Amino acid sequence: MADTIDETYGGIEVWRGSVNAWECDHMGHMNVRFYVARAMEGMVGVADALGLHGTFHAHANATLLVKDQHIRFLREARPGAPLHMVAGILDVSDSEARILQLIVHSGSGELAASLQTVVSHVTAQEERPFAWSTATRSRAEAFAVSVPDRAAPRSLSPMSSPGFANLSEAVRLGLVRLSAGAITPQDCDAFGRMRPETFIARVSDGVPALAAAFREGASGVDRSANVGGAVIEYRLSHRAWPRAGDRFEIRSGLAGIDARTQKVVHWMLDPVSGEAWGTAEAIAVALDLKARKMIPNSAADQSRLRPRITPGLTM
């Protein structure tokens, strides 16, 4: 499958499958963690296309380490939906590459999600960056694609530099302690590092509590059992890689609100050192679970939530 050229979007096919019921959350659609998990599975096909066979094997000398990821969620993927993924290279520097992965509804050809992932070519154990070979760069040039207009970043820039984040700053800003725990062996990859999807998964696990806090005193919208939420855009930056047995906690805050969306920032922190494992920002909307449509934020709810915004909060 890795050499199948996609006629609609370009690039090559690197994954094909469907949505399992157990991968869906209480909103009735595939949870965000599985988009990232699929992307990492597809990354193996990307590596092979670049001639980097065995890059993700436990005894590899070199691998691809995720540094940054931008995600647009474009159309829900619900239980049983057949999906496939096509991928290509957006740009390459000395030891890094930005990879485009498009998750496609196989039946209709519509995009379910787009991911732009920056990877660093590093030594597998020490995480020391080193340059691509001439052969790999040549393959990357032949593998070049562009971002479809429909899949382009909208509210979050994939190029901006992450800001300052640590535990003492989270406490000073009054960020909500969204979730906490420890990294397990099941959370880790072949090299013993936390898998990229674990960050977004642990945020997702804590979001219902944050959403409940934001809904307190809500007016103008029927906040019944038929109303939920969805993330339509995400940006994640990985700053360090915890291993099994390392602890984490996630501190979160509201960074903005308008008539359609809320912007939320999440910091994944090491409670021992206080330093950041990673940071993220997300654009979220209220979702009518029957009509499967976005619900606008009423003027009253915008007024109620604006005092909860943390000024200057960034990922």
Order of alpha helices (4+ residues) and beta strands (2+ residues): beta-alpha-beta-beta-beta-beta-alpha-alpha-beta-alpha-beta-beta-beta-beta-beta-alpha
